Amino acid sequence: MTGAKDVVTLVPGATHAGAGEAPFVRTSFQNDMRTSFGRSSATDGPMKVDAAVPPALAAAVQPIDRGPAAAASSLGPAASQELSRAMLSSWQYRVSGKAAVAELLQECAAEHIACGGPRGVEEVAVRHIRRHDIDSDSIYVVDLASPFRLFKAWRAAMPRVLPYYAVKCYPEPAILKLLMALGAGFDCASKGELDMMLKLGVSPGRIIFAHPCKRGADFRYAREHGITYTTFDSSSELHKIAEMDPEFKCVLRIRADDPGARVPLGLKYGAEVEEAAGLLAEAKQLGLEVVGVSFHVGSAAKNLATFTNAIANARKVFDDAAGMGFKMELLDIGGGFTGHFDECGNVMFGEIANTINAALATYFPPGGDLGDVRVIAEPGRYFAETSSTLMTVVIGQRDRPQKDGSTHKDYWLTDGLYGSFNCIVYDGQNPEWRIVRSPILPDPADAKTTYVSTLWGPTCDSADVVYKDVALPELRNGDWLLWPNAGAYTVAGACDFNGIEFTTPMKVYVWSDIAVDVEVPEADSKAEQAAEGAQ
Ligand SMILES: *Cc1c(COP(=O)(O)O)cnc(C)c1O
């Protein structure tokens, strides 16, 4: 952790805090914000989010990185020179090429590792478990290089589409700060999420308040803190907006279902395209400003055609709205994206980028008759999923002899359905695991014979079962299960049922050089060494 002065540079105070206004503190992720990097033992103490920092500092918050010299400019000239020299020679700056990212990596004490696949992460976790003697906590290993790579790949693949990260998916402070440093915007859905982002120093202009049915208190918070863009999909919401603040720039969310999406959203949100004209007319009557169209094809979407159809439908609504005199300027293509890496560790975007780029070129040609339409998206899972690996430890077990003479084994883990595995219930996930033997115990005598086993969560609820009747070799108390791709819709949806701190797992931050586990073949590394020697 750096000193208080640096905290000010890293987390510029929000400009939004009105004089004498009590800081908003309530939800569980507000707690998370106060402890910022969770209960990581690698970083001692919470990182301060200081709302009392003078607004002038907000000038330091901007998406364009001005390099280490500018980052250090709030210090004295000598200290500044010192800082920028140290910064330039740090691995953090070398791997990211960005002062703000380098500072973040230092702040969360990220460890630099070679491979970010399950084996690379396992090594980090095992070191951490040994060092801190952990026997009853779940651990998250967060690889910040993963969202970094995904962000760069997104910008390269879809240069017209600026991602606004959907905060609900994984409000992990370091990932939020990373995306902020990279120039992303944010999709917030409540005053808690808005507050979190404003406190991190994100300007209200980089936020879309993308909930089509907002609570009154959320509205008031947004209005008071300069949030301008919000979505709607019903007449009721239009009336609420008109009452709250007719100055809000309204974005009409239309329905755009991918029937193949794992979590479809169309039943709950999105106006039918046929309803659009009526809603637009009503908005006009209420004196509201409709400025754009949004949709969400459903989370973990599969059918590319859904995007094409939705963009075509958005164009229809744009034309209707323009015909009624609205100044339409924003197309928001929502979320639903999944981030993948190929076996070399490169981001695999597949056809989705081509499909979207083509649809945009057809229906929203740059410089077309609509003028300049800004295109944004609201990816959540895309940035979050691959970033994190969950480690759970076996804390208890029992053998149950079966009538056929076999043995059924029960194991209790440190996480369950009330914690990160709520993803099984709400997000339809089928998490995969890998066994990590206790770094403290001797090797098991028999690691091969499998038994029908059940993995229980740690609460007293018998419904709290992660997997029933799966084949597992014998586990000992103290053995671990490693769950890769655990960033999206996991800990974000956890609660602290039974007084178990599911919402604040231990966190270890890393930065991997490659997203996957690769072994450099000996011949290659020899050739490389030879090449280096020859230089
Ligand atoms: C949940 C949500 C998202 C993020 O969806 P992903 O499938 O995680 O990309 C984006 N926008 C809205 C309005 C959402 O509700």
The ligand as a Gaussian input file, in Angstrom:
#p B3LYP/6-31G(d) Opt

LIG

0 1
 C      -26.851000      -7.418000     -16.538000
 C      -26.879000      -6.341000     -17.523000
 C      -25.781000      -6.136000     -18.369000
 C      -24.573000      -7.048000     -18.409000
 O      -24.875000      -8.234000     -19.070000
 P      -23.745000      -9.307000     -19.444000
 O      -24.511000     -10.415000     -20.025000
 O      -23.026000      -9.661000     -18.194000
 O      -22.834000      -8.682000     -20.434000
 C      -25.827000      -5.051000     -19.221000
 N      -26.888000      -4.220000     -19.257000
 C      -27.963000      -4.390000     -18.461000
 C      -29.069000      -3.418000     -18.523000
 C      -28.000000      -5.460000     -17.584000
 O      -29.072000      -5.640000     -16.811000

